């Protein structure tokens, strides 16, 4: 059985993640203002709605922070996937494809054995990895089927 050739991919934080979280928070605030203006609400109901909006914004921010893999390198050595953070040592990981958009992929990365950190997500784009893109796709799709 042949495996895909080794590939090393630099990974970093999702640049648009913070902007998307901010836009969602602003949208939530806008919805709150529209609802407050459209309906004659008591002060208690308005405060409860504001609290719910703040709670939702806080939860989305925490989820965004938790689901991001820190900057480092994702490597396929021909047999296993490895992740090495910029300030740490390599750790064996399991990589699975969540979504393939042709020129971009959303990968789920989880420590092996499962006792490590929770599953994290990587958004990788061909335009940012022009030299590694083909080898990365081969490793993601064909590491056990070639």
mmCIF file of the C-alpha atoms, coordinates in Angstrom:
data_MODEL
# 
_entry.id   MODEL 
# 
loop_
_atom_site.group_PDB 
_atom_site.id 
_atom_site.type_symbol 
_atom_site.label_atom_id 
_atom_site.label_alt_id 
_atom_site.label_comp_id 
_atom_site.label_asym_id 
_atom_site.label_entity_id 
_atom_site.label_seq_id 
_atom_site.pdbx_PDB_ins_code 
_atom_site.Cartn_x 
_atom_site.Cartn_y 
_atom_site.Cartn_z 
_atom_site.occupancy 
_atom_site.B_iso_or_equiv 
_atom_site.pdbx_formal_charge 
_atom_site.auth_seq_id 
_atom_site.auth_comp_id 
_atom_site.auth_asym_id 
_atom_site.auth_atom_id 
_atom_site.pdbx_PDB_model_num 
ATOM 1   C CA . UNK A 1 1   ? 0.000   0.000  0.000  1.00 0.00 ? 1   UNK A CA 1 
ATOM 2   C CA . UNK A 1 2   ? 1.301   3.498  -0.883 1.00 0.00 ? 2   UNK A CA 1 
ATOM 3   C CA . UNK A 1 3   ? 0.675   6.584  1.162  1.00 0.00 ? 3   UNK A CA 1 
ATOM 4   C CA . UNK A 1 4   ? 0.616   10.220 0.126  1.00 0.00 ? 4   UNK A CA 1 
ATOM 5   C CA . UNK A 1 5   ? 4.030   11.927 0.182  1.00 0.00 ? 5   UNK A CA 1 
ATOM 6   C CA . UNK A 1 6   ? 5.078   13.946 3.234  1.00 0.00 ? 6   UNK A CA 1 
ATOM 7   C CA . UNK A 1 7   ? 3.906   17.544 3.460  1.00 0.00 ? 7   UNK A CA 1 
ATOM 8   C CA . UNK A 1 8   ? 4.506   20.360 5.953  1.00 0.00 ? 8   UNK A CA 1 
ATOM 9   C CA . UNK A 1 9   ? 1.908   23.132 6.189  1.00 0.00 ? 9   UNK A CA 1 
ATOM 10  C CA . UNK A 1 10  ? 2.295   26.301 8.257  1.00 0.00 ? 10  UNK A CA 1 
ATOM 11  C CA . UNK A 1 11  ? -0.946  27.078 10.064 1.00 0.00 ? 11  UNK A CA 1 
ATOM 12  C CA . UNK A 1 12  ? -2.011  30.207 11.874 1.00 0.00 ? 12  UNK A CA 1 
ATOM 13  C CA . UNK A 1 13  ? -5.006  31.877 13.349 1.00 0.00 ? 13  UNK A CA 1 
ATOM 14  C CA . UNK A 1 14  ? -8.018  32.544 11.161 1.00 0.00 ? 14  UNK A CA 1 
ATOM 15  C CA . UNK A 1 15  ? -7.522  36.215 10.261 1.00 0.00 ? 15  UNK A CA 1 
ATOM 16  C CA . UNK A 1 16  ? -11.203 36.994 9.764  1.00 0.00 ? 16  UNK A CA 1 
ATOM 17  C CA . UNK A 1 17  ? -12.353 35.221 12.934 1.00 0.00 ? 17  UNK A CA 1 
ATOM 18  C CA . UNK A 1 18  ? -12.189 38.297 15.162 1.00 0.00 ? 18  UNK A CA 1 
ATOM 19  C CA . UNK A 1 19  ? -13.858 40.464 12.549 1.00 0.00 ? 19  UNK A CA 1 
ATOM 20  C CA . UNK A 1 20  ? -16.659 37.953 12.091 1.00 0.00 ? 20  UNK A CA 1 
ATOM 21  C CA . UNK A 1 21  ? -17.208 37.773 15.862 1.00 0.00 ? 21  UNK A CA 1 
ATOM 22  C CA . UNK A 1 22  ? -17.314 41.580 16.016 1.00 0.00 ? 22  UNK A CA 1 
ATOM 23  C CA . UNK A 1 23  ? -19.791 41.745 13.129 1.00 0.00 ? 23  UNK A CA 1 
ATOM 24  C CA . UNK A 1 24  ? -22.017 39.178 14.848 1.00 0.00 ? 24  UNK A CA 1 
ATOM 25  C CA . UNK A 1 25  ? -21.902 41.186 18.074 1.00 0.00 ? 25  UNK A CA 1 
ATOM 26  C CA . UNK A 1 26  ? -22.848 44.368 16.195 1.00 0.00 ? 26  UNK A CA 1 
ATOM 27  C CA . UNK A 1 27  ? -25.658 42.540 14.410 1.00 0.00 ? 27  UNK A CA 1 
ATOM 28  C CA . UNK A 1 28  ? -26.931 41.253 17.755 1.00 0.00 ? 28  UNK A CA 1 
ATOM 29  C CA . UNK A 1 29  ? -26.890 44.795 19.152 1.00 0.00 ? 29  UNK A CA 1 
ATOM 30  C CA . UNK A 1 30  ? -28.741 46.073 16.080 1.00 0.00 ? 30  UNK A CA 1 
ATOM 31  C CA . UNK A 1 31  ? -31.421 43.397 16.454 1.00 0.00 ? 31  UNK A CA 1 
ATOM 32  C CA . UNK A 1 32  ? -31.757 44.317 20.113 1.00 0.00 ? 32  UNK A CA 1 
ATOM 33  C CA . UNK A 1 33  ? -32.214 47.999 19.256 1.00 0.00 ? 33  UNK A CA 1 
ATOM 34  C CA . UNK A 1 34  ? -34.789 47.251 16.541 1.00 0.00 ? 34  UNK A CA 1 
ATOM 35  C CA . UNK A 1 35  ? -36.773 44.967 18.837 1.00 0.00 ? 35  UNK A CA 1 
ATOM 36  C CA . UNK A 1 36  ? -36.636 47.519 21.636 1.00 0.00 ? 36  UNK A CA 1 
ATOM 37  C CA . UNK A 1 37  ? -37.948 50.269 19.339 1.00 0.00 ? 37  UNK A CA 1 
ATOM 38  C CA . UNK A 1 38  ? -40.632 48.146 17.661 1.00 0.00 ? 38  UNK A CA 1 
ATOM 39  C CA . UNK A 1 39  ? -42.236 46.910 20.817 1.00 0.00 ? 39  UNK A CA 1 
ATOM 40  C CA . UNK A 1 40  ? -43.268 48.799 23.863 1.00 0.00 ? 40  UNK A CA 1 
ATOM 41  C CA . UNK A 1 41  ? -41.092 46.932 26.317 1.00 0.00 ? 41  UNK A CA 1 
ATOM 42  C CA . UNK A 1 42  ? -40.857 47.381 30.007 1.00 0.00 ? 42  UNK A CA 1 
ATOM 43  C CA . UNK A 1 43  ? -37.445 48.223 31.413 1.00 0.00 ? 43  UNK A CA 1 
ATOM 44  C CA . UNK A 1 44  ? -37.185 44.757 32.950 1.00 0.00 ? 44  UNK A CA 1 
ATOM 45  C CA . UNK A 1 45  ? -37.846 43.010 29.618 1.00 0.00 ? 45  UNK A CA 1 
ATOM 46  C CA . UNK A 1 46  ? -35.407 45.285 27.812 1.00 0.00 ? 46  UNK A CA 1 
ATOM 47  C CA . UNK A 1 47  ? -32.732 44.545 30.418 1.00 0.00 ? 47  UNK A CA 1 
ATOM 48  C CA . UNK A 1 48  ? -33.412 40.815 30.103 1.00 0.00 ? 48  UNK A CA 1 
ATOM 49  C CA . UNK A 1 49  ? -33.102 41.014 26.309 1.00 0.00 ? 49  UNK A CA 1 
ATOM 50  C CA . UNK A 1 50  ? -29.852 42.982 26.634 1.00 0.00 ? 50  UNK A CA 1 
ATOM 51  C CA . UNK A 1 51  ? -28.512 40.398 29.065 1.00 0.00 ? 51  UNK A CA 1 
ATOM 52  C CA . UNK A 1 52  ? -29.427 37.570 26.682 1.00 0.00 ? 52  UNK A CA 1 
ATOM 53  C CA . UNK A 1 53  ? -27.662 39.378 23.812 1.00 0.00 ? 53  UNK A CA 1 
ATOM 54  C CA . UNK A 1 54  ? -24.530 39.903 25.914 1.00 0.00 ? 54  UNK A CA 1 
ATOM 55  C CA . UNK A 1 55  ? -24.594 36.277 27.014 1.00 0.00 ? 55  UNK A CA 1 
ATOM 56  C CA . UNK A 1 56  ? -24.874 35.076 23.390 1.00 0.00 ? 56  UNK A CA 1 
ATOM 57  C CA . UNK A 1 57  ? -22.047 37.379 22.295 1.00 0.00 ? 57  UNK A CA 1 
ATOM 58  C CA . UNK A 1 58  ? -19.852 36.164 25.149 1.00 0.00 ? 58  UNK A CA 1 
ATOM 59  C CA . UNK A 1 59  ? -20.505 32.524 24.361 1.00 0.00 ? 59  UNK A CA 1 
ATOM 60  C CA . UNK A 1 60  ? -19.696 33.038 20.685 1.00 0.00 ? 60  UNK A CA 1 
ATOM 61  C CA . UNK A 1 61  ? -16.448 34.799 21.592 1.00 0.00 ? 61  UNK A CA 1 
ATOM 62  C CA . UNK A 1 62  ? -15.447 31.968 23.958 1.00 0.00 ? 62  UNK A CA 1 
ATOM 63  C CA . UNK A 1 63  ? -16.281 29.348 21.335 1.00 0.00 ? 63  UNK A CA 1 
ATOM 64  C CA . UNK A 1 64  ? -14.249 31.237 18.734 1.00 0.00 ? 64  UNK A CA 1 
ATOM 65  C CA . UNK A 1 65  ? -11.234 31.370 21.066 1.00 0.00 ? 65  UNK A CA 1 
ATOM 66  C CA . UNK A 1 66  ? -11.513 27.707 22.045 1.00 0.00 ? 66  UNK A CA 1 
ATOM 67  C CA . UNK A 1 67  ? -11.944 26.316 18.547 1.00 0.00 ? 67  UNK A CA 1 
ATOM 68  C CA . UNK A 1 68  ? -8.817  27.864 17.043 1.00 0.00 ? 68  UNK A CA 1 
ATOM 69  C CA . UNK A 1 69  ? -5.571  26.004 16.727 1.00 0.00 ? 69  UNK A CA 1 
ATOM 70  C CA . UNK A 1 70  ? -2.575  28.177 17.717 1.00 0.00 ? 70  UNK A CA 1 
ATOM 71  C CA . UNK A 1 71  ? 0.030   29.051 15.086 1.00 0.00 ? 71  UNK A CA 1 
ATOM 72  C CA . UNK A 1 72  ? 2.383   26.229 14.227 1.00 0.00 ? 72  UNK A CA 1 
ATOM 73  C CA . UNK A 1 73  ? 2.909   23.497 11.653 1.00 0.00 ? 73  UNK A CA 1 
ATOM 74  C CA . UNK A 1 74  ? 0.719   20.631 10.527 1.00 0.00 ? 74  UNK A CA 1 
ATOM 75  C CA . UNK A 1 75  ? 2.724   17.796 9.014  1.00 0.00 ? 75  UNK A CA 1 
ATOM 76  C CA . UNK A 1 76  ? 1.960   14.531 7.255  1.00 0.00 ? 76  UNK A CA 1 
ATOM 77  C CA . UNK A 1 77  ? 5.033   12.271 7.387  1.00 0.00 ? 77  UNK A CA 1 
ATOM 78  C CA . UNK A 1 78  ? 3.679   9.574  5.093  1.00 0.00 ? 78  UNK A CA 1 
ATOM 79  C CA . UNK A 1 79  ? 2.254   7.563  7.991  1.00 0.00 ? 79  UNK A CA 1 
ATOM 80  C CA . UNK A 1 80  ? 0.779   9.926  10.595 1.00 0.00 ? 80  UNK A CA 1 
ATOM 81  C CA . UNK A 1 81  ? -0.338  13.522 11.053 1.00 0.00 ? 81  UNK A CA 1 
ATOM 82  C CA . UNK A 1 82  ? 1.641   15.711 13.466 1.00 0.00 ? 82  UNK A CA 1 
ATOM 83  C CA . UNK A 1 83  ? 1.032   19.179 14.858 1.00 0.00 ? 83  UNK A CA 1 
ATOM 84  C CA . UNK A 1 84  ? 3.782   21.328 16.331 1.00 0.00 ? 84  UNK A CA 1 
ATOM 85  C CA . UNK A 1 85  ? 2.815   24.651 17.912 1.00 0.00 ? 85  UNK A CA 1 
ATOM 86  C CA . UNK A 1 86  ? 5.253   27.522 17.434 1.00 0.00 ? 86  UNK A CA 1 
ATOM 87  C CA . UNK A 1 87  ? 6.417   27.205 21.039 1.00 0.00 ? 87  UNK A CA 1 
ATOM 88  C CA . UNK A 1 88  ? 6.044   23.498 21.735 1.00 0.00 ? 88  UNK A CA 1 
ATOM 89  C CA . UNK A 1 89  ? 6.893   19.961 20.737 1.00 0.00 ? 89  UNK A CA 1 
ATOM 90  C CA . UNK A 1 90  ? 5.244   17.835 18.067 1.00 0.00 ? 90  UNK A CA 1 
ATOM 91  C CA . UNK A 1 91  ? 2.122   15.907 18.942 1.00 0.00 ? 91  UNK A CA 1 
ATOM 92  C CA . UNK A 1 92  ? 0.424   13.176 16.962 1.00 0.00 ? 92  UNK A CA 1 
ATOM 93  C CA . UNK A 1 93  ? -3.021  14.255 15.756 1.00 0.00 ? 93  UNK A CA 1 
ATOM 94  C CA . UNK A 1 94  ? -5.996  12.950 13.826 1.00 0.00 ? 94  UNK A CA 1 
ATOM 95  C CA . UNK A 1 95  ? -7.029  15.095 10.862 1.00 0.00 ? 95  UNK A CA 1 
ATOM 96  C CA . UNK A 1 96  ? -10.452 14.828 9.254  1.00 0.00 ? 96  UNK A CA 1 
ATOM 97  C CA . UNK A 1 97  ? -12.014 16.834 6.474  1.00 0.00 ? 97  UNK A CA 1 
ATOM 98  C CA . UNK A 1 98  ? -15.158 18.711 7.480  1.00 0.00 ? 98  UNK A CA 1 
ATOM 99  C CA . UNK A 1 99  ? -15.686 20.708 4.305  1.00 0.00 ? 99  UNK A CA 1 
ATOM 100 C CA . UNK A 1 100 ? -13.962 20.943 0.941  1.00 0.00 ? 100 UNK A CA 1 
ATOM 101 C CA . UNK A 1 101 ? -14.623 24.037 -1.178 1.00 0.00 ? 101 UNK A CA 1 
ATOM 102 C CA . UNK A 1 102 ? -12.103 23.149 -3.878 1.00 0.00 ? 102 UNK A CA 1 
ATOM 103 C CA . UNK A 1 103 ? -9.697  26.023 -3.186 1.00 0.00 ? 103 UNK A CA 1 
ATOM 104 C CA . UNK A 1 104 ? -10.245 25.912 0.584  1.00 0.00 ? 104 UNK A CA 1 
ATOM 105 C CA . UNK A 1 105 ? -10.709 23.216 3.226  1.00 0.00 ? 105 UNK A CA 1 
ATOM 106 C CA . UNK A 1 106 ? -11.990 23.126 6.772  1.00 0.00 ? 106 UNK A CA 1 
ATOM 107 C CA . UNK A 1 107 ? -10.053 20.492 8.702  1.00 0.00 ? 107 UNK A CA 1 
ATOM 108 C CA . UNK A 1 108 ? -10.770 19.128 12.162 1.00 0.00 ? 108 UNK A CA 1 
ATOM 109 C CA . UNK A 1 109 ? -7.616  18.419 14.156 1.00 0.00 ? 109 UNK A CA 1 
ATOM 110 C CA . UNK A 1 110 ? -7.720  16.346 17.339 1.00 0.00 ? 110 UNK A CA 1 
ATOM 111 C CA . UNK A 1 111 ? -4.925  15.171 19.609 1.00 0.00 ? 111 UNK A CA 1 
ATOM 112 C CA . UNK A 1 112 ? -4.135  11.457 19.659 1.00 0.00 ? 112 UNK A CA 1 
ATOM 113 C CA . UNK A 1 113 ? -4.651  9.841  22.078 1.00 0.00 ? 113 UNK A CA 1 
ATOM 114 C CA . UNK A 1 114 ? -7.872  11.602 22.931 1.00 0.00 ? 114 UNK A CA 1 
ATOM 115 C CA . UNK A 1 115 ? -6.639  12.588 26.381 1.00 0.00 ? 115 UNK A CA 1 
ATOM 116 C CA . UNK A 1 116 ? -5.070  15.748 24.938 1.00 0.00 ? 116 UNK A CA 1 
ATOM 117 C CA . UNK A 1 117 ? -6.792  18.948 23.901 1.00 0.00 ? 117 UNK A CA 1 
ATOM 118 C CA . UNK A 1 118 ? -10.231 19.084 22.313 1.00 0.00 ? 118 UNK A CA 1 
ATOM 119 C CA . UNK A 1 119 ? -10.819 19.038 18.588 1.00 0.00 ? 119 UNK A CA 1 
ATOM 120 C CA . UNK A 1 120 ? -9.801  22.273 16.888 1.00 0.00 ? 120 UNK A CA 1 
ATOM 121 C CA . UNK A 1 121 ? -10.503 23.577 13.389 1.00 0.00 ? 121 UNK A CA 1 
ATOM 122 C CA . UNK A 1 122 ? -8.261  24.842 10.602 1.00 0.00 ? 122 UNK A CA 1 
ATOM 123 C CA . UNK A 1 123 ? -9.378  26.873 7.600  1.00 0.00 ? 123 UNK A CA 1 
ATOM 124 C CA . UNK A 1 124 ? -6.792  26.391 4.856  1.00 0.00 ? 124 UNK A CA 1 
ATOM 125 C CA . UNK A 1 125 ? -6.803  28.144 1.478  1.00 0.00 ? 125 UNK A CA 1 
ATOM 126 C CA . UNK A 1 126 ? -4.938  27.335 -1.734 1.00 0.00 ? 126 UNK A CA 1 
ATOM 127 C CA . UNK A 1 127 ? -3.966  30.990 -2.251 1.00 0.00 ? 127 UNK A CA 1 
ATOM 128 C CA . UNK A 1 128 ? -2.050  30.957 1.045  1.00 0.00 ? 128 UNK A CA 1 
ATOM 129 C CA . UNK A 1 129 ? -0.390  27.577 0.404  1.00 0.00 ? 129 UNK A CA 1 
ATOM 130 C CA . UNK A 1 130 ? 0.295   27.477 -3.350 1.00 0.00 ? 130 UNK A CA 1 
ATOM 131 C CA . UNK A 1 131 ? 3.301   25.143 -3.117 1.00 0.00 ? 131 UNK A CA 1 
ATOM 132 C CA . UNK A 1 132 ? 1.817   22.738 -0.560 1.00 0.00 ? 132 UNK A CA 1 
ATOM 133 C CA . UNK A 1 133 ? -1.823  22.688 -1.700 1.00 0.00 ? 133 UNK A CA 1 
ATOM 134 C CA . UNK A 1 134 ? -1.708  19.653 -3.988 1.00 0.00 ? 134 UNK A CA 1 
ATOM 135 C CA . UNK A 1 135 ? 0.358   17.595 -1.533 1.00 0.00 ? 135 UNK A CA 1 
ATOM 136 C CA . UNK A 1 136 ? -1.962  18.611 1.319  1.00 0.00 ? 136 UNK A CA 1 
ATOM 137 C CA . UNK A 1 137 ? -5.041  17.507 -0.611 1.00 0.00 ? 137 UNK A CA 1 
ATOM 138 C CA . UNK A 1 138 ? -3.331  14.214 -1.466 1.00 0.00 ? 138 UNK A CA 1 
ATOM 139 C CA . UNK A 1 139 ? -2.507  13.633 2.207  1.00 0.00 ? 139 UNK A CA 1 
ATOM 140 C CA . UNK A 1 140 ? -6.015  14.535 3.406  1.00 0.00 ? 140 UNK A CA 1 
ATOM 141 C CA . UNK A 1 141 ? -7.790  12.396 0.820  1.00 0.00 ? 141 UNK A CA 1 
ATOM 142 C CA . UNK A 1 142 ? -5.373  9.618  0.062  1.00 0.00 ? 142 UNK A CA 1 
ATOM 143 C CA . UNK A 1 143 ? -3.208  8.758  3.023  1.00 0.00 ? 143 UNK A CA 1 
ATOM 144 C CA . UNK A 1 144 ? -4.856  5.357  3.349  1.00 0.00 ? 144 UNK A CA 1 
ATOM 145 C CA . UNK A 1 145 ? -6.316  4.812  -0.104 1.00 0.00 ? 145 UNK A CA 1 
ATOM 146 C CA . UNK A 1 146 ? -3.350  5.126  -2.494 1.00 0.00 ? 146 UNK A CA 1 
# 
